[in-house]
Amino acid sequence: MDSEQNVFDDPLFFNSYMDLRNGENFNDLLEQPAMNALVPEMAGRRVLDIGCGYGRNCMDFVQRGAIRVLGIDISTRMLNVAMKENPAPGIEYRRMSMADLSMLDERFDLVYSSLAFHYAQDFGRLMRDCHDLLVDGGILLFSQEHPITTAARNTDNRYVRDDEGNVFFKVADYPSEGERHVRWFVDDVVHQHRTLSTIINAMCDAGFVIERCVEPKPDRHAIRRLEGLRRDLVKPSFIIFKARKGDLEK
């Protein structure tokens, strides 16, 4: 399994991304509140954070009572920020691709990932690796870009308005899975598009029992803080899954 693209170590991308995260943004106002509502009890737990970025969630887990948090990320720049801004006893940061999860030789109560899995090239392998890394009954909690958002190969003019003023989002290329090359701060950022059925079936095939699926919708308070969130009343940007490790033999 090949490593995912490491665009976060591009200086222009990294600086632009950090500027975005330091202001009002979709992550803080939409994705993270929905994720936090699904985080299980942390006291005494061991956590793997895949794509930990600058470590904010790792710090939150130890503050909630986790005794061991391993944050992995492919970006050296992100990990440098994490070690500087979010160090704590019980947290270890390690440079590692999610493609190499099978190299880990420990087990966790929670495998967590925020907006990283849409970079994974082999989702079935990723789900099997996550299942193997969990204790019996352990939880997988992850968010990713919604398949509606990743579907189109041409991302120009995707919102349209009819003669009555109603706004619609154009969906194209949905059944055609694979790489999507987009501009996000820099050219040619590679995301992986896969259908909702592919995502769900890969989780089930790996042995997960899906407990929750959430497509976050902004409330009025969030829209007042960031008007751009209004577009998520037309279509969802993110999808979140919470699943429990099951028994493949049953």
Short mmCIF file of the C-alpha atoms (twelve columns), coordinates in Angstrom:
data_MODEL
# 
_entry.id   MODEL 
# 
loop_
_atom_site.group_PDB 
_atom_site.id 
_atom_site.type_symbol 
_atom_site.label_atom_id 
_atom_site.label_alt_id 
_atom_site.label_comp_id 
_atom_site.label_asym_id 
_atom_site.label_seq_id 
_atom_site.Cartn_x 
_atom_site.Cartn_y 
_atom_site.Cartn_z 
_atom_site.pdbx_PDB_model_num 
ATOM 1   C CA . MET A 1   0.000   0.000   0.000   1 
ATOM 2   C CA . ASP A 2   1.548   3.297   -1.089  1 
ATOM 3   C CA . SER A 3   1.875   6.264   1.240   1 
ATOM 4   C CA . GLU A 4   -0.608  9.096   0.893   1 
ATOM 5   C CA . GLN A 5   0.402   12.450  -0.537  1 
ATOM 6   C CA . ASN A 6   2.318   14.618  1.944   1 
ATOM 7   C CA . VAL A 7   1.057   18.026  0.870   1 
ATOM 8   C CA . PHE A 8   1.126   19.368  4.444   1 
ATOM 9   C CA . ASP A 9   4.911   19.700  4.322   1 
ATOM 10  C CA . ASP A 10  4.665   22.060  1.350   1 
ATOM 11  C CA . PRO A 11  5.543   25.460  2.945   1 
ATOM 12  C CA . LEU A 12  2.828   27.393  1.063   1 
ATOM 13  C CA . PHE A 13  0.160   24.818  1.836   1 
ATOM 14  C CA . PHE A 14  1.205   24.483  5.480   1 
ATOM 15  C CA . ASN A 15  1.212   28.227  6.161   1 
ATOM 16  C CA . SER A 16  -2.123  28.719  4.401   1 
ATOM 17  C CA . TYR A 17  -3.653  25.812  6.292   1 
ATOM 18  C CA . MET A 18  -2.491  27.104  9.663   1 
ATOM 19  C CA . ASP A 19  -3.867  30.564  8.859   1 
ATOM 20  C CA . LEU A 20  -7.201  28.923  8.065   1 
ATOM 21  C CA . ARG A 21  -7.262  26.911  11.285  1 
ATOM 22  C CA . ASN A 22  -6.391  29.973  13.360  1 
ATOM 23  C CA . GLY A 23  -9.574  31.735  12.187  1 
ATOM 24  C CA . GLU A 24  -13.249 30.762  12.034  1 
ATOM 25  C CA . ASN A 25  -13.436 27.561  10.006  1 
ATOM 26  C CA . PHE A 26  -15.566 24.579  9.040   1 
ATOM 27  C CA . ASN A 27  -13.577 22.215  11.272  1 
ATOM 28  C CA . ASP A 28  -14.151 24.084  14.523  1 
ATOM 29  C CA . LEU A 29  -17.752 25.120  13.864  1 
ATOM 30  C CA . LEU A 30  -19.117 22.033  12.111  1 
ATOM 31  C CA . GLU A 31  -16.949 18.902  12.053  1 
ATOM 32  C CA . GLN A 32  -15.356 18.996  15.507  1 
ATOM 33  C CA . PRO A 33  -18.543 19.606  17.540  1 
ATOM 34  C CA . ALA A 34  -20.132 16.598  15.832  1 
ATOM 35  C CA . MET A 35  -17.041 14.468  16.447  1 
ATOM 36  C CA . ASN A 36  -16.771 15.499  20.093  1 
ATOM 37  C CA . ALA A 37  -20.372 14.460  20.700  1 
ATOM 38  C CA . LEU A 38  -19.423 10.896  19.697  1 
ATOM 39  C CA . VAL A 39  -16.152 10.526  21.640  1 
ATOM 40  C CA . PRO A 40  -16.582 7.716   24.207  1 
ATOM 41  C CA . GLU A 41  -15.539 7.820   27.852  1 
ATOM 42  C CA . MET A 42  -11.775 8.435   27.922  1 
ATOM 43  C CA . ALA A 43  -10.784 7.644   31.502  1 
ATOM 44  C CA . GLY A 44  -8.040  5.003   31.471  1 
ATOM 45  C CA . ARG A 45  -8.236  4.529   27.707  1 
ATOM 46  C CA . ARG A 46  -5.531  4.148   25.065  1 
ATOM 47  C CA . VAL A 47  -6.024  6.138   21.874  1 
ATOM 48  C CA . LEU A 48  -4.542  6.161   18.390  1 
ATOM 49  C CA . ASP A 49  -5.073  9.444   16.521  1 
ATOM 50  C CA . ILE A 50  -4.463  8.939   12.781  1 
ATOM 51  C CA . GLY A 51  -3.545  12.167  11.014  1 
ATOM 52  C CA . CYS A 52  -3.183  13.970  14.330  1 
ATOM 53  C CA . GLY A 53  -1.983  17.219  12.763  1 
ATOM 54  C CA . TYR A 54  -0.892  19.718  15.371  1 
ATOM 55  C CA . GLY A 55  -2.123  17.579  18.246  1 
ATOM 56  C CA . ARG A 56  -5.120  19.455  19.559  1 
ATOM 57  C CA . ASN A 57  -7.261  16.329  19.787  1 
ATOM 58  C CA . CYS A 58  -4.424  14.370  21.399  1 
ATOM 59  C CA . MET A 59  -4.287  16.973  24.148  1 
ATOM 60  C CA . ASP A 60  -8.063  16.826  24.540  1 
ATOM 61  C CA . PHE A 61  -7.954  13.047  24.984  1 
ATOM 62  C CA . VAL A 62  -5.455  13.182  27.861  1 
ATOM 63  C CA . GLN A 63  -7.423  16.001  29.460  1 
ATOM 64  C CA . ARG A 64  -10.448 13.713  29.327  1 
ATOM 65  C CA . GLY A 65  -8.485  11.006  31.149  1 
ATOM 66  C CA . ALA A 66  -6.761  8.910   28.461  1 
ATOM 67  C CA . ILE A 67  -3.587  7.281   29.786  1 
ATOM 68  C CA . ARG A 68  -1.904  6.731   26.433  1 
ATOM 69  C CA . VAL A 69  -2.316  8.695   23.172  1 
ATOM 70  C CA . LEU A 70  -0.279  7.944   20.072  1 
ATOM 71  C CA . GLY A 71  -0.634  10.645  17.456  1 
ATOM 72  C CA . ILE A 72  0.670   9.772   14.017  1 
ATOM 73  C CA . ASP A 73  0.987   12.032  11.010  1 
ATOM 74  C CA . ILE A 74  2.943   12.020  7.776   1 
ATOM 75  C CA . SER A 75  3.781   15.732  8.052   1 
ATOM 76  C CA . THR A 76  6.965   16.712  9.877   1 
ATOM 77  C CA . ARG A 77  5.804   20.333  9.991   1 
ATOM 78  C CA . MET A 78  2.558   19.384  11.685  1 
ATOM 79  C CA . LEU A 79  4.295   17.170  14.216  1 
ATOM 80  C CA . ASN A 80  6.769   19.925  15.069  1 
ATOM 81  C CA . VAL A 81  3.835   22.194  15.943  1 
ATOM 82  C CA . ALA A 82  2.196   19.401  17.928  1 
ATOM 83  C CA . MET A 83  5.304   18.736  20.012  1 
ATOM 84  C CA . LYS A 84  5.697   22.449  20.705  1 
ATOM 85  C CA . GLU A 85  2.087   23.445  21.360  1 
ATOM 86  C CA . ASN A 86  0.419   20.249  22.606  1 
ATOM 87  C CA . PRO A 87  2.896   18.155  24.600  1 
ATOM 88  C CA . ALA A 88  1.746   16.247  27.664  1 
ATOM 89  C CA . PRO A 89  2.653   13.166  29.687  1 
ATOM 90  C CA . GLY A 90  0.975   10.232  28.022  1 
ATOM 91  C CA . ILE A 91  1.146   11.673  24.493  1 
ATOM 92  C CA . GLU A 92  3.587   10.361  21.900  1 
ATOM 93  C CA . TYR A 93  3.864   11.888  18.442  1 
ATOM 94  C CA . ARG A 94  5.299   9.767   15.662  1 
ATOM 95  C CA . ARG A 95  5.860   10.391  11.968  1 
ATOM 96  C CA . MET A 96  4.035   7.583   10.201  1 
ATOM 97  C CA . SER A 97  1.785   7.111   7.188   1 
ATOM 98  C CA . MET A 98  -1.605  5.540   7.711   1 
ATOM 99  C CA . ALA A 99  -0.457  3.082   5.050   1 
ATOM 100 C CA . ASP A 100 1.949   1.626   7.635   1 
ATOM 101 C CA . LEU A 101 -0.470  0.996   10.500  1 
ATOM 102 C CA . SER A 102 0.264   -2.740  10.410  1 
ATOM 103 C CA . MET A 103 3.736   -1.939  11.764  1 
ATOM 104 C CA . LEU A 104 2.276   -0.927  15.141  1 
ATOM 105 C CA . ASP A 105 2.477   -3.667  17.767  1 
ATOM 106 C CA . GLU A 106 0.070   -2.366  20.412  1 
ATOM 107 C CA . ARG A 107 -3.694  -2.249  20.863  1 
ATOM 108 C CA . PHE A 108 -6.019  0.683   21.507  1 
ATOM 109 C CA . ASP A 109 -9.457  1.316   22.957  1 
ATOM 110 C CA . LEU A 110 -10.160 4.080   20.424  1 
ATOM 111 C CA . VAL A 111 -8.882  4.655   16.916  1 
ATOM 112 C CA . TYR A 112 -9.722  8.226   15.942  1 
ATOM 113 C CA . SER A 113 -9.203  10.211  12.775  1 
ATOM 114 C CA . SER A 114 -10.372 13.680  11.807  1 
ATOM 115 C CA . LEU A 115 -10.560 14.447  8.078   1 
ATOM 116 C CA . ALA A 116 -7.684  12.217  6.980   1 
ATOM 117 C CA . PHE A 117 -9.216  9.035   5.572   1 
ATOM 118 C CA . HIS A 118 -10.159 10.607  2.237   1 
ATOM 119 C CA . TYR A 119 -6.393  10.643  1.524   1 
ATOM 120 C CA . ALA A 120 -6.077  6.860   1.983   1 
ATOM 121 C CA . GLN A 121 -5.499  4.948   -1.246  1 
ATOM 122 C CA . ASP A 122 -6.614  1.492   -0.041  1 
ATOM 123 C CA . PHE A 123 -9.621  1.997   2.214   1 
ATOM 124 C CA . GLY A 124 -10.301 -1.700  2.698   1 
ATOM 125 C CA . ARG A 125 -6.769  -2.249  3.968   1 
ATOM 126 C CA . LEU A 126 -7.104  0.785   6.223   1 
ATOM 127 C CA . MET A 127 -10.280 -0.590  7.794   1 
ATOM 128 C CA . ARG A 128 -8.674  -4.001  8.384   1 
ATOM 129 C CA . ASP A 129 -5.644  -2.354  9.994   1 
ATOM 130 C CA . CYS A 130 -7.845  -0.248  12.264  1 
ATOM 131 C CA . HIS A 131 -9.810  -3.345  13.275  1 
ATOM 132 C CA . ASP A 132 -6.599  -5.235  14.096  1 
ATOM 133 C CA . LEU A 133 -5.325  -2.363  16.254  1 
ATOM 134 C CA . LEU A 134 -8.415  -2.252  18.464  1 
ATOM 135 C CA . VAL A 135 -9.122  -4.293  21.566  1 
ATOM 136 C CA . ASP A 136 -12.315 -6.341  21.582  1 
ATOM 137 C CA . GLY A 137 -15.193 -3.891  21.716  1 
ATOM 138 C CA . GLY A 138 -12.919 -0.973  20.809  1 
ATOM 139 C CA . ILE A 139 -14.252 2.040   18.929  1 
ATOM 140 C CA . LEU A 140 -13.352 3.472   15.529  1 
ATOM 141 C CA . LEU A 141 -14.424 7.108   15.159  1 
ATOM 142 C CA . PHE A 142 -13.547 8.989   11.984  1 
ATOM 143 C CA . SER A 143 -14.648 11.847  9.775   1 
ATOM 144 C CA . GLN A 144 -13.877 12.412  6.134   1 
ATOM 145 C CA . GLU A 145 -15.039 14.542  3.230   1 
ATOM 146 C CA . HIS A 146 -18.534 13.519  2.174   1 
ATOM 147 C CA . PRO A 147 -18.640 11.433  -1.030  1 
ATOM 148 C CA . ILE A 148 -21.013 13.990  -2.534  1 
ATOM 149 C CA . THR A 149 -18.249 16.567  -2.128  1 
ATOM 150 C CA . THR A 150 -15.435 14.410  -3.504  1 
ATOM 151 C CA . ALA A 151 -17.368 13.027  -6.485  1 
ATOM 152 C CA . ALA A 152 -16.942 15.580  -9.289  1 
ATOM 153 C CA . ARG A 153 -13.770 15.699  -11.337 1 
ATOM 154 C CA . ASN A 154 -14.521 19.261  -12.427 1 
ATOM 155 C CA . THR A 155 -15.136 21.403  -9.342  1 
ATOM 156 C CA . ASP A 156 -15.894 24.674  -11.163 1 
ATOM 157 C CA . ASN A 157 -19.316 26.308  -10.701 1 
ATOM 158 C CA . ARG A 158 -20.744 23.524  -8.568  1 
ATOM 159 C CA . TYR A 159 -23.478 25.657  -6.968  1 
ATOM 160 C CA . VAL A 160 -26.280 26.806  -9.259  1 
ATOM 161 C CA . ARG A 161 -29.355 28.956  -8.701  1 
ATOM 162 C CA . ASP A 162 -32.629 28.552  -10.555 1 
ATOM 163 C CA . ASP A 163 -34.947 31.335  -11.722 1 
ATOM 164 C CA . GLU A 164 -36.760 31.290  -8.399  1 
ATOM 165 C CA . GLY A 165 -33.572 31.734  -6.398  1 
ATOM 166 C CA . ASN A 166 -33.268 28.172  -5.132  1 
ATOM 167 C CA . VAL A 167 -29.664 26.949  -4.755  1 
ATOM 168 C CA . PHE A 168 -28.577 23.473  -5.876  1 
ATOM 169 C CA . PHE A 169 -25.301 21.550  -5.748  1 
ATOM 170 C CA . LYS A 170 -24.225 19.702  -8.881  1 
ATOM 171 C CA . VAL A 171 -23.157 16.082  -8.333  1 
ATOM 172 C CA . ALA A 172 -21.190 14.376  -11.123 1 
ATOM 173 C CA . ASP A 173 -18.943 11.332  -11.547 1 
ATOM 174 C CA . TYR A 174 -20.229 9.818   -8.324  1 
ATOM 175 C CA . PRO A 175 -19.960 6.111   -9.326  1 
ATOM 176 C CA . SER A 176 -16.437 6.592   -10.735 1 
ATOM 177 C CA . GLU A 177 -14.101 6.008   -7.808  1 
ATOM 178 C CA . GLY A 178 -10.451 6.983   -7.580  1 
ATOM 179 C CA . GLU A 179 -8.200  10.019  -7.416  1 
ATOM 180 C CA . ARG A 180 -9.534  13.553  -7.486  1 
ATOM 181 C CA . HIS A 181 -7.016  16.319  -8.167  1 
ATOM 182 C CA . VAL A 182 -8.136  19.632  -6.672  1 
ATOM 183 C CA . ARG A 183 -6.719  23.021  -5.861  1 
ATOM 184 C CA . TRP A 184 -6.636  23.718  -2.138  1 
ATOM 185 C CA . PHE A 185 -4.092  26.460  -1.459  1 
ATOM 186 C CA . VAL A 186 -1.812  24.755  -4.009  1 
ATOM 187 C CA . ASP A 187 -2.439  22.861  -7.239  1 
ATOM 188 C CA . ASP A 188 -2.889  19.116  -7.517  1 
ATOM 189 C CA . VAL A 189 -3.907  18.121  -3.999  1 
ATOM 190 C CA . VAL A 190 -4.991  14.482  -4.305  1 
ATOM 191 C CA . HIS A 191 -8.120  13.199  -2.556  1 
ATOM 192 C CA . GLN A 192 -9.602  9.736   -2.981  1 
ATOM 193 C CA . HIS A 193 -13.253 9.502   -3.979  1 
ATOM 194 C CA . ARG A 194 -15.203 6.398   -3.034  1 
ATOM 195 C CA . THR A 195 -18.918 5.847   -2.858  1 
ATOM 196 C CA . LEU A 196 -20.854 5.613   0.361   1 
ATOM 197 C CA . SER A 197 -21.521 1.929   -0.254  1 
ATOM 198 C CA . THR A 198 -17.788 1.252   -0.672  1 
ATOM 199 C CA . ILE A 199 -17.062 2.961   2.651   1 
ATOM 200 C CA . ILE A 200 -19.789 1.088   4.521   1 
ATOM 201 C CA . ASN A 201 -19.017 -2.298  2.967   1 
ATOM 202 C CA . ALA A 202 -15.297 -1.960  3.733   1 
ATOM 203 C CA . MET A 203 -16.114 -1.303  7.388   1 
ATOM 204 C CA . CYS A 204 -18.475 -4.277  7.548   1 
ATOM 205 C CA . ASP A 205 -16.037 -6.566  5.722   1 
ATOM 206 C CA . ALA A 206 -13.320 -5.654  8.230   1 
ATOM 207 C CA . GLY A 207 -15.584 -6.697  11.105  1 
ATOM 208 C CA . PHE A 208 -16.958 -3.379  12.316  1 
ATOM 209 C CA . VAL A 209 -20.475 -2.865  13.594  1 
ATOM 210 C CA . ILE A 210 -21.573 0.648   12.654  1 
ATOM 211 C CA . GLU A 211 -23.208 2.440   15.577  1 
ATOM 212 C CA . ARG A 212 -23.646 5.979   14.256  1 
ATOM 213 C CA . CYS A 213 -23.403 7.865   10.976  1 
ATOM 214 C CA . VAL A 214 -23.598 11.663  11.155  1 
ATOM 215 C CA . GLU A 215 -23.707 14.266  8.384   1 
ATOM 216 C CA . PRO A 216 -23.141 17.496  10.347  1 
ATOM 217 C CA . LYS A 217 -25.442 20.433  9.652   1 
ATOM 218 C CA . PRO A 218 -24.619 23.960  10.863  1 
ATOM 219 C CA . ASP A 219 -26.890 25.666  13.355  1 
ATOM 220 C CA . ARG A 220 -27.797 29.366  13.306  1 
ATOM 221 C CA . HIS A 221 -25.062 30.218  15.794  1 
ATOM 222 C CA . ALA A 222 -22.374 28.680  13.584  1 
ATOM 223 C CA . ILE A 223 -23.696 30.410  10.468  1 
ATOM 224 C CA . ARG A 224 -23.644 33.767  12.248  1 
ATOM 225 C CA . ARG A 225 -19.960 33.199  12.987  1 
ATOM 226 C CA . LEU A 226 -19.114 31.971  9.467   1 
ATOM 227 C CA . GLU A 227 -21.563 32.801  6.685   1 
ATOM 228 C CA . GLY A 228 -19.916 30.288  4.337   1 
ATOM 229 C CA . LEU A 229 -21.394 27.479  6.435   1 
ATOM 230 C CA . ARG A 230 -24.767 28.286  4.892   1 
ATOM 231 C CA . ARG A 231 -23.766 26.161  1.886   1 
ATOM 232 C CA . ASP A 232 -23.932 23.079  4.144   1 
ATOM 233 C CA . LEU A 233 -27.683 23.600  4.283   1 
ATOM 234 C CA . VAL A 234 -27.591 22.640  0.571   1 
ATOM 235 C CA . LYS A 235 -25.280 19.615  0.836   1 
ATOM 236 C CA . PRO A 236 -23.051 18.116  3.582   1 
ATOM 237 C CA . SER A 237 -19.291 18.673  3.535   1 
ATOM 238 C CA . PHE A 238 -18.430 15.877  5.974   1 
ATOM 239 C CA . ILE A 239 -19.558 12.425  7.031   1 
ATOM 240 C CA . ILE A 240 -18.738 10.812  10.378  1 
ATOM 241 C CA . PHE A 241 -18.825 7.142   11.368  1 
ATOM 242 C CA . LYS A 242 -18.661 5.579   14.806  1 
ATOM 243 C CA . ALA A 243 -18.190 1.805   14.766  1 
ATOM 244 C CA . ARG A 244 -17.354 -0.942  17.231  1 
ATOM 245 C CA . LYS A 245 -14.967 -3.817  16.673  1 
ATOM 246 C CA . GLY A 246 -17.034 -6.911  16.018  1 
ATOM 247 C CA . ASP A 247 -16.276 -10.576 15.587  1 
ATOM 248 C CA . LEU A 248 -15.553 -11.708 12.034  1 
ATOM 249 C CA . GLU A 249 -16.371 -15.286 13.001  1 
ATOM 250 C CA . LYS A 250 -20.011 -14.454 13.811  1 
# 
